[in-house]
Amino acid sequence: MSTTKKLAIGLGIASGALLAAWLLTGSRKKKTTDFVKKNVGKITDKLKKQKSGFDDSEVHYV
């Protein structure tokens, strides 16, 4: 892996860690956790709807 790729990956990880630290400190912590909980709930609801939508467990003989 080249030095440029390593630097890009390192900067990406560091910036993500800084963003997470900023979002989870001070008065932003409650807003951030509420936002994440709300969106995770939406995603899990969509996944449940997709799974229960079609059941082809019967065997079909030709």
Summary of the structure (lengths in Angstrom):
residues: 62
radius of gyration: 21.1
end to end distance: 53.1
largest distance: 64.5
contacts: 102
relative contact order: 0.06
helix: 74%
strand: 0%
